[in-house]
Amino acid sequence: MDPDLASKLKPQYREVAVKETNGIPVLLNKQFLTGDNEKYRKMYNWMSRGYDLVETVVGRLKYGNTINNVRSANISKLEWRDNCSVLYVSIGTGRDLQFIPVTVNKKTLDIVGVDISMGMLKQCKKSYHKKLNLSLINCCAEDLPFNDNEFDIVFHVGGINFFNGKQLAINEMIRVAKKGTKILIADETADFIEKQYKKSNLTKNYFAGQTFDLHDLEAMIPNTVTEKTTELLWDDRFYCITFRK
Ligand SMILES: C[S@@+](CC[C@H](N)C(=O)[O-])C[C@H]1O[C@@H](n2cnc3c(N)ncnc32)[C@H](O)[C@@H]1O
């Protein structure tokens, strides 16, 4: 494993030989590979090869440039600067990475992306590993393998609504962020899930009967953080919660 990445890991992972697939370390805690996590891991593994194409072609036909604009609006809320360490939880195929502000020299960023789906990570690696200083790890958001206080930027887009352990994932993002870090958590609103994911032939079987309450999620952000803000974007289809550790 790359020594820079190894230095970010908790000591117990530094000393063992970590299994890798396609050069991506696998640190999945089986305890969290049940229920919705396992269901969506399989769904994203299956969808991974077509994910970018669907968003680029179908997303564009249906919504024009709006998805890109929403991604860019989210990402620009983070405090990007040269030479910082970045953690993207549930990086997927990495589409947001193209929206890192141009004011930052991307080559100076030390970016780590994690995801429960190896399929999504493989696609991400294909698209970005030559363009960015990017390390990927296959793990669950509920059990991040990193040291406390490790990253200057921590964010998550697009999966937490149906994580098995939303509270655990939030606690983990806070734990691995350095003191003072602005953290961002964004995903689709319940309304958009009803109108889009429960209607689309591609996804309706996976989302049948699923519900999500934004207030419940907001209540999981502990009072130890500051500057807690929730914004709704794109006519209330997307929410974005930011706060500072
Ligand atoms: C809608 S996709 C979003 C991907 C990417 N963030 C984006 O905006 O394109 C949701 C992602 O969350 C990941 N995911 C789902 N449950 C997870 C979990 N418990 N831990 C880590 N990642 C998870 C999926 O594998 C998938 O890549």
The ligand as an SDF file (V2000), in Angstrom:
LIG
                    3D

 27 29  0  0  0  0  0  0  0  0999 V2000
  -25.9660    7.7030   -5.4610 C   0  0  0  0  0  0  0  0  0  0  0  0
  -24.3780    7.0200   -5.3320 S   0  0  0  0  0  0  0  0  0  0  0  0
  -23.4510    8.5250   -5.1800 C   0  0  0  0  0  0  0  0  0  0  0  0
  -22.0490    8.3680   -5.6320 C   0  0  0  0  0  0  0  0  0  0  0  0
  -21.2720    9.6940   -5.6920 C   0  0  0  0  0  0  0  0  0  0  0  0
  -21.1300   10.2600   -4.3900 N   0  0  0  0  0  0  0  0  0  0  0  0
  -21.9730   10.6500   -6.6120 C   0  0  0  0  0  0  0  0  0  0  0  0
  -22.4130   11.7080   -6.1310 O   0  0  0  0  0  0  0  0  0  0  0  0
  -22.0550   10.3600   -7.8150 O   0  0  0  0  0  0  0  0  0  0  0  0
  -24.3300    6.3900   -3.6510 C   0  0  0  0  0  0  0  0  0  0  0  0
  -22.9800    5.7900   -3.2950 C   0  0  0  0  0  0  0  0  0  0  0  0
  -23.0130    5.4350   -1.8940 O   0  0  0  0  0  0  0  0  0  0  0  0
  -22.3150    4.2130   -1.7500 C   0  0  0  0  0  0  0  0  0  0  0  0
  -22.7300    3.6040   -0.4610 N   0  0  0  0  0  0  0  0  0  0  0  0
  -23.9420    3.0930   -0.1490 C   0  0  0  0  0  0  0  0  0  0  0  0
  -23.9520    2.6490    1.1240 N   0  0  0  0  0  0  0  0  0  0  0  0
  -22.7010    2.9010    1.6250 C   0  0  0  0  0  0  0  0  0  0  0  0
  -22.0930    2.6850    2.9050 C   0  0  0  0  0  0  0  0  0  0  0  0
  -22.7720    2.1500    3.9250 N   0  0  0  0  0  0  0  0  0  0  0  0
  -20.8050    3.0640    3.0690 N   0  0  0  0  0  0  0  0  0  0  0  0
  -20.1120    3.6470    2.0400 C   0  0  0  0  0  0  0  0  0  0  0  0
  -20.6400    3.8670    0.8240 N   0  0  0  0  0  0  0  0  0  0  0  0
  -21.9230    3.5160    0.6180 C   0  0  0  0  0  0  0  0  0  0  0  0
  -22.7220    3.4330   -2.9780 C   0  0  0  0  0  0  0  0  0  0  0  0
  -21.8830    2.3470   -3.2530 O   0  0  0  0  0  0  0  0  0  0  0  0
  -22.6820    4.5180   -4.0540 C   0  0  0  0  0  0  0  0  0  0  0  0
  -21.4160    4.6190   -4.6690 O   0  0  0  0  0  0  0  0  0  0  0  0
  1  2  1  0
  2  3  1  0
  2 10  1  0
  3  4  1  0
  4  5  1  0
  5  6  1  0
  5  7  1  0
  7  8  2  0
  7  9  1  0
 10 11  1  0
 11 12  1  0
 11 26  1  0
 12 13  1  0
 13 14  1  0
 13 24  1  0
 14 15  1  0
 14 23  1  0
 15 16  2  0
 16 17  1  0
 17 18  1  0
 17 23  2  0
 18 19  1  0
 18 20  2  0
 20 21  1  0
 21 22  2  0
 22 23  1  0
 24 25  1  0
 24 26  1  0
 26 27  1  0
M  CHG  2   2   1   9  -1
M  END
$$$$
